[in-house]
């Protein structure tokens, strides 16, 4: 069962809004990944990252050799890292900006030029911030 969070919000409509941030993030993560990857890449992503299969099981299931599997895995990490970082209007990475940001409405014009975290240059790989859960 998910947790509902009340978040403070400025504006004329009310002072709080509610949301299920963990579930929203999981849904965004899975849907963005599915849209950004081709079918074969998504199968590797699904088996390895979502279902937690090790490389041996993935290679057996997808009829790949070890080298091809890891080359595709690194390409998937690079591709999704960039997609998660450059996603608009709300990037999925860094996580503190996704979960820690405050929701504001009716911002004054002085906030139009708020500085954002700079995007890395093209060609610089971005790695997914994932850990294997034991």
C-alpha positions in Angstrom: 0.0 0.0 0.0 1.4 3.4 -1.0 1.8 6.5 1.2 -0.2 9.6 0.4 1.8 12.8 1.0 0.5 16.3 1.6 2.7 18.9 0.1 2.6 22.6 0.9 1.7 24.7 -2.0 1.4 28.4 -2.6 -1.4 29.8 -4.6 -5.0 31.1 -4.5 -6.6 27.6 -4.7 -5.3 26.1 -1.5 -2.4 25.6 0.7 -1.8 21.8 0.2 -2.0 19.2 -2.5 -1.7 15.4 -2.1 0.1 12.9 -4.1 1.7 9.4 -4.1 5.2 10.3 -5.2 6.7 6.9 -4.9 4.1 5.3 -7.2 4.2 8.3 -9.6 8.0 7.9 -9.9 7.7 4.1 -10.6 5.1 4.7 -13.2 7.1 7.5 -14.8 10.3 5.4 -14.7 8.7 2.4 -16.4 6.7 4.3 -19.0 9.5 6.6 -20.0 11.8 3.6 -20.3 9.4 1.7 -22.5 8.9 4.6 -24.8 12.6 5.4 -25.1 13.8 1.9 -25.8 13.4 -0.4 -28.8 11.7 -3.8 -28.2 14.9 -5.8 -27.8 16.5 -3.2 -25.6 13.3 -3.1 -23.4 13.5 -6.8 -22.9 17.0 -6.6 -21.6 16.0 -3.6 -19.4 12.9 -5.5 -18.1 14.7 -8.7 -17.3 17.9 -7.2 -15.8 16.7 -4.0 -14.1 13.0 -4.5 -13.3 12.9 -8.3 -12.6 16.5 -8.5 -11.2 17.8 -11.4 -13.4 21.6 -11.7 -13.5 23.5 -11.7 -16.8 23.6 -15.5 -17.1 19.8 -15.8 -16.9 19.3 -12.9 -19.3 21.8 -14.4 -21.8 20.0 -17.7 -21.7 16.5 -16.2 -22.0 17.4 -13.8 -24.8 19.9 -16.1 -26.7 22.8 -13.6 -26.3 26.5 -14.1 -25.6 28.0 -12.3 -22.6 29.8 -9.6 -24.6 26.8 -8.7 -26.6 24.6 -8.5 -23.5 27.0 -6.2 -21.7 27.5 -3.9 -24.7 23.7 -3.6 -25.1 23.3 -3.0 -21.4 25.9 -0.1 -21.4 24.1 1.4 -24.4 20.7 1.1 -22.6 22.2 2.8 -19.5 23.6 5.7 -21.5 20.4 6.1 -23.5 18.1 6.1 -20.5 20.4 8.2 -18.3 20.2 11.0 -20.9 16.4 10.6 -21.3 15.9 10.6 -17.5 18.0 13.7 -17.1 16.6 15.7 -20.1 13.0 14.8 -19.6 10.7 17.9 -19.5 9.0 19.4 -17.7 10.2 17.3 -14.7 13.4 15.2 -15.1 13.5 11.8 -13.3 17.1 12.4 -12.3 18.5 13.8 -9.9 16.1 12.2 -7.4 16.2 15.0 -4.9 14.8 17.3 -7.4 12.0 14.9 -8.3 11.1 14.1 -4.7 12.2 17.2 -2.8 11.0 19.9 -5.1 8.2 22.1 -3.8 5.0 22.6 -5.8 4.3 26.3 -6.5 1.6 28.0 -8.5 1.3 31.7 -9.4 5.0 32.4 -9.2 6.0 36.0 -9.5 7.8 37.1 -12.7 11.1 37.4 -10.7 11.2 33.6 -10.7 11.2 33.2 -14.5 15.0 33.1 -14.6 15.6 30.5 -11.8 18.9 28.7 -12.4 18.6 25.0 -13.2 21.2 22.2 -12.8 23.3 22.4 -16.0 22.9 19.6 -18.6 26.0 17.6 -19.4 27.5 18.0 -22.9 26.5 15.6 -25.7 28.5 12.4 -25.8 29.0 12.3 -22.0 27.5 9.1 -20.7 25.0 9.3 -17.8 24.7 6.2 -15.7 21.5 5.1 -14.0 21.6 5.5 -10.3 20.4 2.0 -9.6 21.5 -0.5 -6.9 20.9 -4.2 -6.8 18.7 -4.9 -3.8 19.9 -7.9 -1.8 
